[in-house]
Each structure stands twice: as structure tokens, then as C-alpha cells.
């Protein structure tokens, strides 16, 4: 917003899998292998949308 804070959506593993179009298992593997940054809220694992966007960006292959 205009307050200068980044309002980053937190997604569940399931939502993250849907966002990436890959499914939960893939996301759980990324988390387990520390290939994507995640947020630990007690026993819950959440993924920031910006982290997912960064992951997508890192996988982008430029067109010829």
C-alpha cells in the first residue's frame, strides 16, 4: 500500500502448488530441499507470493 509496507500474500503449500501449476508434492520437495524460501509459523509452513514469483523468474528461459 501507500504506507511503504510490502503486503506479501502468504500461501499454503496447496495454494502455492496451484499458483505454480505444479501441485503440492513439488512444492513440498522444494521446501524440503531448501530451494525456495518459506515462512515457518509454528508448525505451519507458508510461502510468500514474492518468493514464488522469484522462483518463477529464476526458471525463466529467455526466448531466442
N, C-alpha and C positions, 0 to 999 in steps of 0.2 A: 504493500500500500504506500501511501504518501508519507508514512512515518519512517520510512527508510529501512524497515524491517523486511526481510525476505520471508514471505509466507509460503513455506515449503510444505506441500502436501505429504503426509505420511501414509504410505500404503501398506497393507498387509501383504504377506507372501503371495496369497491368491490374487490380490489386486495387481501386484507387481507382475505376476505371470501373465495376467490379462493385458496389462499395459504394454509389455514387451511382446505379447503374442506367442509366448513360449510355454506357458503352463508352470505350475508350482514347482515341479521337480527340478527344472532347470534353475530356477531362482534359488531354491534351497542349496543346490550344488555350488552356485556362485558364492553364496553366503558362507558355506562350509569351507570353501577354498579361499576365502577372503579376497575374491576377485572383484567384489563390489562393496562399497562402504554401506554399512547399515546402522540402525539405531537400536540399542537394547533398552527396552522399557520393562524392567523387572524380568519376567520370564518371556516376555513378548518381543518378537523381532519385527521391526518396521523398516521400510525402505523409503528414503526421501525421493520425491519425484525428480529432483535435480540430480541425484546420484544415478538414477535410471537414465536420465537424459544424457549424462556424461558417459555412461556405459555405451549407449547407442551411438553417441558421437565418436567414441573411441573405435567402434567397429565399422564406422563409415568408410567405404571404399570409394575413392573419387572416380567419377566417370571419365572415360578416355577423352 
